[in-house]
């Protein structure tokens, strides 16, 4: 029995909307539950005090600073190399063995579990380079981890820029580099920023790789060579060992708020940059 095309289209729309609503319902249920449990724990002392008594008392100031430091190190290293590689693949190479090798390597790195990155970071950065458990070891490991994401999203954003933009630039006497800076990059900034935001989210939420490379020290990090504990690691240890579920929920709620703020600020900066260039 053949179904009427209009009926099948309506069924497909209903199923698609049902799937989208299901995903949104699960997402908001998780967020609301964590915020309900965690927001009462967030106060000035929770944000400014260092954890005491293994995390049962005090706040999470050192974990907040550790999260920001490790994420910053990872972004400073991964973003320039990732965007540069993306422009090289999209603008300076043709389809060939070099491009296929780089793309295959990036895709392979993207599929590696985070615990494997952590093991690599522990063996290479912590032990071989003798950096120890430190902010720098954790940042270097996370930089390698998010590099494929930055490369792939940036390359797709660059390739989405119409060729007419490049042709107009060349016709006006612009060089290859001027075309990239003045025409391609401003048009691709939205997609590139999305890749960076994804990388930030993965850095902030990562646990296994950071535990093996940055350590789990509760004290405030004084330099890039100091061990530290990120918020995700702090939440994991508090919840897994049953040290303090209240502080664990507070840390999780603050993680959600931090990621939300990062997304809002990044999108606002990108929109402002785009509007200025237009």
N, C-alpha and C positions, 0 to 999 in steps of 0.2 A: 504494500500500500504506500503510495507516494504522498508525502506531506506537502501541503501548500507552502510555497516559498515564504509567503508573508507570515504564516504560522510558525515556521521554523526560525525565521528571523526574530520573532517575538520571544520564542523559547530561548534562543541564544542570548538575547538581551537580558532576559530574566535570570538566566544562569550566571551571566557575567556580573550583573549587579549583585546577585546573591553572594558570589565569591568575594567581590570587593567589600561588601558589607560585613561578611564573616571575618575577613582579615582585619578590617578597621575595628570591629567589635573586640576581637582578641587583643589587638594592640592597645586600645584604650582601656580595656579591662585590666591589663597588666600595669599600665602606667598609673591608672587611678588607684589601684590596690597598693602599689609601692609608695605613691605620694601620700595616701591615707595613713599608711604605717610610718612613713619616714619624716613627713613634714613637721610633726610635733617635736621631733628630736633636734631640728635645725634651729639653732640660736647663735648668739654672738660667741659664747664660749665654745660651742661645738665647732665653729669656723676658725677660731683663733688659738685654741689650746692644742698642745701636742698630746697624742694618746698616752695614757698612763695605765699601768696594771694590765699590760698585754692588749690594751684596747677596750677594757671594760669601763674605764673612766676617761675623762678628758675629751678632747675633740679630735679633729682630723686635719689640723693645719699642716703638719708635715706631709701628709698624704696628698693634700691639694697642691702644695709646692712641688712635690715629687712628680705628680702627674703633669703639671705644666712644664717642668724642666725636661722630662723625658720626651714629651710630645714635641716641644720646641726643637730639641736636638734632632729628632727624627725628621721633622719638616724642613729644617735648614739644610739637611743633607739630601733628602729624597726629592723635594720639590724641584730644585734647579736641575738635578740630573734627570729626573723624570720628564720634565717639560722639554729640556734640551734633547733628550733621546726621541721624544715624540716629534719634535720639529725635524730632526734628522731623518726619521723614518718617513714623514709625510712630505717633506719639502726637498730633501737633498739626495734621496735615493730612489731608484726605480726598482720595480719588482725583480728580485734576484736572490742570490744565495745569501748575501749579507742581511738583507731585510728579513728573509725567512728565518735565519738563525736568531736574530735579535727578537723577532716576534715569538718564535717558538720558545725561546728562553724566558721571555716575560710571561707567557701563558703558563709555562711549567712552574715558574716561581709562584704564580698566583694560586696554583692548586696545592701547594705544599701546606700541610697542617702547621698551626702555630707552634706546637710543641717541638716540631723538627727545627723551626727557626730558633726556638729557645735553646735547643741542644747545640746547634751550630754556634750561636752567640756565646754560649758558655764555654765551648771548646776553643773557639777562635779568639774572641774578644777578651773573655774573662781569664782563660788559662794561657793561651799561646802568646797573645799580645800583653799579657800581665796587667790588664786594666782593672782586674778585680770586679767584684759586684759593685757597680757604680751607675750613676746617671748616664755617663758616656757609653758604657757597654749596653745598657738598655736602649738608649736612643739609636745607637748604630744598628742594633738588631731590628728595631722597629722600622728604621729607614729602609733596610733591605726588604722587610716584609711588605711595606706599603708601596714600594717602588713600582711593581707591576701594575697596581691599580692606577697610579698617577700616569704611567706611560700609556696604558690602553685608553683611558678616558680622555686624556689630552690629545692623543692621536686621532681618535674619532671626532673630537670637537674641531680639530684643525682641518680634517678632511671634509667636514660638513660646510666649511666656508666656501661659498661659490667661487668658481674659477674666474668669473668676471671681475672680482675684486683684484685679483692678481694681474689680470690683463690690463685693467685700467692703470694700475700702478706702474707696470712695465711700459705702457704707452706714454706715460708722463715722464719717463726717464729714470724711474726708481730702480735701485739695485735690488738684488735678491734679499739682502738683509733689511733694507728700508721697507720692502714690501711686507716682509714678515712682521716687522715691528709696528708699522703704521697701518697696515691693512688686515693682515691675517690674525695677529694676536688679539687686537681689540674685539674682533668679531667672534673669536673662539674663547674669550675669557670666561663666558658663562659655563661652558662645558668643562673647561679646565678647572674652574673653581669647584665644580661638583665633584671632580675626582679628588681634589685636595680635601674637601669636606669629608668625603668617604674615608680618606686616609686618616684624618683627625679622629673621626669616630672610632676607627679600628685601633688607633693608638690609645685613646682614652679607655676603651673597653677591654683591651688585651690583658690577659692574666698570666697564662702559662709561660710565654716568652719572657715577660718582664720578671717573673719570679726567679727564673734561672740566670738572669743577667744583671738586673738592677738590685736584686736582693729583697729584703723585707724589713729593713731597719725602721724603727719607729721615730728615731730622732730626726731633726731637721737637717736636710742636706746642705752642706756648707760650700761645696764645689761640685764640678762635674765628675770628680773622682770619688765622691762620697756615695755610699750605698743609700738607697731610698726605697720607699714603698709607695706605690701608686694607689689611687682610690679603689680601682678594681681589685687589686691584690688585697687591700685592706678589707674590703667587703667580703671577698672570698674566704679569707682566713677567719674573720669573725663569724661568718655563717657556717663554715665547714666544721670548725672546732667548737661551735656553740658558746663562744666567749661572751658575746652580747648581741642578741638579735635586734634589740632596739637600735644600737649604734650601726648595725649592719643595714637595717632599713633606712636609717638616716643617711648613710653613705650612698646607698643606691638611689635615694631620692635626689641627693645632691648631684650625682652623676647624670641623671636624667635632665635636671635643670641646667647643668653645665653644657651638655651636648645641645640642648635647645638654644641656649644663649649663643653658642658658637655658630650654629646654623643661621640664626637670625642676623647676627652681626656680619657674618661672611656674605650672606645674600644682600644685605643692605649696602655693604661696600662695593660688591660687584655691580649692583643696580646703579649705584651712584657713578661708578667708573664708566659703565656703559652709556648712561645718560649724558655724561660729560663728553664722551667721544662722539656721540651722535650730534 
